[in-house]
Amino acid sequence: MRLSVGGRLALVSLGVVILVAGVLAALLSVQLSDSGQREAEKVTRSVAETIAHEPDVAQLSAAGDSDTLQPMVEQILAEADVSFVTIMTPDGIRLTHRNRSEIGEPYLGSRDEALRGRTFTEVYAGTLGPSVRTIAPVRADGAEDGPIVALVSVGVTLGAVQQDIAARAPLIVLASTAIVGIGVLGALYVRRSARRVTGSYTPAELSRLVESYETVLHSLREGLVVTDRTGRIVLYNDEAADLLGLPPATSGQVSLDPREVDMDAGLAEAIATGRRMVEETVVTGERVLLVNQEETRDLNGRRAPQRGRVMTLRDRSELQALLGELEGVRTLSDTLRSQTHEHGNRLHALLALLELGRSDDARRLIVASTGERQELADRMVSDDEDAIVVALLLGKLDEAAERGVRLDIDVGEPTPALPLAAAEAVTVVGNLVDNALDAAAAGAAPRWVRATLHEGGDDVVIEVADSGAGFDPTLTDPFAFGASTKTAQAPGGRGVGLALVRDIVAARGGTLQVSDSPTTVRVFLPAVAQAVTS
């Protein structure tokens, strides 16, 4: 039979309650039986001693007057709650009995203690069956030290005691039934409470589920952090420990205050407050993390914020590097394509002028084509380490010309050294210029873009301004991954370039600044210390 954990707990709880109720009923029955016997002992002793101290009883017993004693005994039986009263001679010959036919017959029971002058109680099986009886000596004239002239035995049959107990049995049954009823309600509550936690899983299924959960939790290549409703970390896996610098992950729950752990302060605050996070980029040291945080859900899939939050972390460092290189290659390929197209047009024009014998016009075309970029071209063959950025900007001149946008370039001399790898530099500068060209080309004339690279204090500043309409106000964060107003078919994908720029800048300890009128994006990067030569 398939029983869930809750069902089994309910059955065990109910079984325990029934067992307790049975044991309690048995104990009550034994206690009632014992108390009934003790009550019988008290009653018989009281009646026996009272009769033994009656002077008339001593005189009539000494005279052997059964005819007078028997009516007296019958009256006592009618008034007292006893089964029999037997008065006998010291030799044990009955003077009275419940059944008159037994008068004159020997008494069945012990007499030795009474003959010694002591009242005692015993359980003995006589003519009326087993009974609790008390035997007391009857002394002449009721004197304490007088001679014993008779013995009186007062008893209550055990059947009468059991009848008295049986009269109280309904109370025991009622109490046991009430206990079992409360136990049933408790078992139902236990079942319901257990189902909230374990669902309808059987113990075997729950065991397999926990084993699978432990296996998956510690083999995931994605960080997982679970917090309780107070914001304390109660569970995390190996990847999360590596990404956040937490102690090595172990089985079972823990209790860590994220604010007391050596991790990014903003991320620690987000974990502690339970703020909802959707694909947010967080830079911690040299790592770029993509973070999501949502409320936990119960076994029925409903949101359960009172149970805490779940955070997932993905290391985008390698992906960001690959995307940066891909974006740099795309930027360079677009630049080369533009240069090839533009140089092709100029070569065709030069060939036509030379064929027509208009060498002066051909000479002026060559001077015009090279003069505007000669200074930057000279740097490409110099010792500047960042000549690749200059080459990129030179290529963008042709692309801008193709799109009807004037591109002004201002690069400090010597070319400021960027604290970026070559691919990262191409990604940052290329994406900023590309977005500016897109914005300017979509705007009204005059269309222009201005790109500046220079040193300012302890920073290297990359500044790109354009004549476009600016960032879309509907975008909460234009630098977020996936944030874009381009069509889905737009070349180069959507919402990747500026997100890469932000990630690279943040990873290198830089900052971004955006201003309007005209739209300007400024990137501040720590300047690279230059070697001094003599």
Secondary structure, 3 states (H helix, E strand, C coil): CCCCHHHHHHHHHHHHHHHHHHHHHHHHHHHHHHHHHHHHHHHHHHHHHHHHCCHHHHHHHHHCCHHHHHHHHHHHHHHCCCCEEEEECCCCEECCCCCHHHCCCECCCCCHHHHCCCCEEEEEEECCEEEEEEEEEEEHHHCCCCCEEEEEEEEEEHHHHHHHHHHHHHHHHHHHHHHHHHHHHHHHHHHHHHHHHHCCCCHHHHHHHHHHHHHHHHHCCCEEEEECCCCCEEEECHHHHHHHCCCCCCCCCCCECHHHCCCCHHHHHHHHHCCCEEEEEEEECCEEEEEEEEECECCCCCECHHHCEEEEEEECHHHHHHHHHHHHHHHHHHHHHHHHHHHHHHHHHHHHHHHCCCHHHHHHHHHHHHHCCHHHHHHHCCCCCCHHHHHHHHHHHHHHHHCCCEEEEEECCCCCCCCCCHHHHHHHHHHHHHHHHHHHHHCCCCCEEEEEEEEECCEEEEEEEECCCCCCCCCCCCCCCCCCCCCCCCCCCCCCHHHHHHHHHHHCCCEEEEECCCEEEEEEEECCCCCCCC
